[in-house]
Amino acid sequence: MTLANHLIALLFSALVVIPSSTLVFAQTRVGPPTAIVYRDGQHDFDSLAGTWKGHTKYRAHPFAGSDTWIESDGTESFQKIWDGAMLELSAGASANGPVGMMLYTYNPQSHQWYVYFASRKDGKVGLPNVGEFTNGRGEFFVQDTLDGKSLLNRYVWSQIVSNSPHFEESWSSDGGLTWEPVRFVDLARVSDVTGNAHPTGK
């Protein structure tokens, strides 16, 4: 075979291979990404509307190797402000009015809740814990300070659609690898949003 014939044969082979390669590429091309459907959680806290008896346990000395807890009973009142907003007022058994409040607001763009806390002791509203519910469990986080030290704080709500919701607060000094529980609140319904008494509140 002459050099000219050899070049012609190579050119013909290239013309055959290129369309084949293009065909394979077309068959394996990935289509447009599927749109992510986010869950609308703006009614997550609606079931809490009304009045509850609350039993609270506080850890007396967090991160001190102490397991001493302070327990108290009081009243928790949840008031719906609008779709995606709830106000919680906490009163001790002998307190003259609310001793603290929590404001829950929902961001429909991020599909997350912002949970703000304020105490009557200083009147300050802290940074919000931010999060959402997954499979009936709500987790809300914020980088905050405890005794002057920057730590990760977490609120957890569970059993929220029952007549005995459970709340807990924890702190982490290792970025969330381990948690030190500091507060538990167990609720028992007294009345619903209409003011009707509930049997579990007796």
C-alpha positions in Angstrom: 0.0 0.0 0.0 1.3 3.4 -1.0 1.6 6.2 1.5 -1.3 8.0 -0.3 -3.5 4.9 0.0 -2.6 4.6 3.7 -3.6 8.2 4.4 -6.9 7.8 2.7 -7.6 4.7 4.8 -6.9 6.5 8.0 -9.1 9.4 7.0 -12.0 7.1 6.2 -11.6 5.4 9.6 -11.8 8.7 11.4 -15.0 9.6 9.5 -16.5 6.4 10.7 -15.4 6.7 14.4 -16.4 10.4 14.9 -20.2 9.8 14.3 -20.1 6.7 16.5 -18.5 8.6 19.3 -21.1 11.4 18.9 -23.9 8.9 19.0 -22.6 7.4 22.3 -22.3 10.9 23.8 -25.8 11.8 22.8 -27.2 8.6 24.4 -25.4 9.2 27.8 -26.1 12.9 28.1 -27.8 13.7 31.4 -31.1 15.6 31.3 -32.0 18.7 33.3 -31.9 18.3 37.1 -35.2 17.4 38.9 -36.6 20.3 40.9 -36.4 19.8 44.7 -39.8 19.9 46.4 -39.5 21.5 49.9 -41.9 20.7 52.6 -44.2 23.6 53.7 -43.8 23.7 57.5 -45.6 26.9 58.3 -48.2 25.1 60.4 -45.7 22.9 62.4 -46.5 24.6 65.7 -50.2 25.1 65.3 -51.0 22.0 67.4 -49.5 23.8 70.5 -52.0 26.7 70.5 -53.7 26.8 73.9 -52.7 26.4 77.5 -50.5 23.7 79.0 -49.1 22.6 82.3 -45.4 22.5 82.1 -42.9 20.5 84.2 -39.4 21.9 83.8 -36.0 20.5 84.8 -32.9 22.7 84.7 -29.3 21.4 85.1 -27.9 23.5 87.9 -24.2 23.5 86.7 -23.7 22.7 83.0 -20.2 21.4 82.0 -19.2 21.0 85.6 -19.6 17.2 85.9 -22.7 17.8 88.0 -26.0 16.0 87.7 -28.0 18.2 90.0 -31.3 19.3 88.5 -33.8 22.0 89.6 -37.4 21.1 88.9 -40.5 23.4 88.8 -44.1 23.4 87.6 -45.7 26.3 85.7 -48.0 27.2 82.8 -47.1 27.5 79.1 -49.5 29.5 76.9 -49.1 29.4 73.1 -50.8 32.0 71.0 -51.0 31.8 67.2 -50.2 35.2 65.7 -50.5 34.4 62.0 -49.8 31.4 59.8 -46.2 30.7 60.5 -45.9 32.6 63.8 -46.4 31.5 67.4 -45.8 33.3 70.8 -45.1 31.2 73.9 -45.4 32.7 77.3 -44.0 30.9 80.3 -45.1 31.5 83.9 -43.9 29.8 87.1 -46.3 28.3 89.6 -46.2 31.4 91.8 -45.0 34.0 89.2 -46.8 37.3 88.7 -47.3 37.0 84.9 -44.9 35.6 82.3 -41.2 35.1 83.3 -40.1 34.4 79.7 -41.2 34.2 76.2 -40.3 32.4 72.9 -41.3 33.7 69.5 -41.5 31.2 66.6 -41.5 32.6 63.1 -41.4 30.7 59.8 -39.5 31.8 56.7 -41.4 30.5 53.6 -38.3 31.1 51.3 -35.9 28.9 53.4 -38.6 26.6 54.8 -37.1 27.1 58.2 -38.2 28.3 61.6 -36.6 31.0 63.7 -37.0 30.6 67.5 -36.3 33.7 69.6 -36.0 33.6 73.4 -36.4 36.5 75.9 -36.3 36.6 79.7 -38.0 39.0 81.9 -34.8 39.3 83.9 -33.1 41.4 81.3 -35.6 41.9 78.5 -33.1 41.0 75.8 -34.1 39.0 72.8 -31.3 36.6 71.8 -30.1 35.3 68.5 -32.6 32.9 66.9 -32.2 29.1 66.9 -32.8 28.1 63.2 -34.1 24.8 62.0 -37.0 22.6 60.8 -39.0 19.5 61.4 -38.1 16.1 60.0 -40.3 13.1 60.7 -42.0 14.8 63.6 -38.8 16.0 65.3 -37.8 19.6 65.1 -34.1 20.7 65.7 -33.1 24.3 65.9 -29.4 25.5 66.3 -27.5 28.7 67.0 -23.9 29.6 67.9 -24.3 31.4 71.2 -22.5 32.0 74.5 -22.8 30.3 77.9 -20.9 31.8 80.8 -18.9 33.9 78.3 -17.8 30.8 76.2 -18.9 30.4 72.6 -20.9 27.2 72.2 -23.4 25.6 69.9 -27.0 25.6 71.3 -29.8 23.3 70.2 -33.5 23.2 70.8 -35.5 20.0 70.1 -39.2 19.6 69.9 -40.8 16.1 69.7 -44.3 14.5 70.2 -45.6 17.9 69.2 -48.9 16.8 67.8 -49.8 14.8 70.9 -51.2 15.8 74.3 -47.7 15.5 75.8 -45.2 17.5 73.8 -41.6 17.3 74.9 -38.9 20.1 74.6 -35.2 19.9 75.4 -32.3 22.3 75.2 -28.6 21.2 75.0 -25.2 22.8 74.6 -22.2 21.5 72.7 -18.5 22.4 73.2 -17.3 20.3 70.3 -19.3 21.5 67.3 -22.2 19.1 67.8 -20.3 15.8 68.3 -21.6 15.5 71.9 -24.3 17.4 73.8 -24.9 18.4 77.4 -28.7 18.6 78.1 -29.5 21.6 80.3 -33.3 21.8 80.2 -36.3 19.5 79.7 -39.9 20.6 79.5 -42.8 18.2 79.4 -46.3 19.6 78.6 -49.8 18.4 79.5 -52.7 20.2 77.8 -55.1 22.2 80.0 -57.2 23.8 77.3 -57.2 24.3 73.5 -57.1 27.5 71.6 -60.8 28.1 72.2 -60.4 27.8 75.9 -62.1 24.5 76.2 -60.8 22.4 79.1 -59.0 19.1 78.1 -59.3 15.9 80.2 -55.5 15.5 80.4 -55.3 18.9 82.2 -57.2 17.6 85.2 
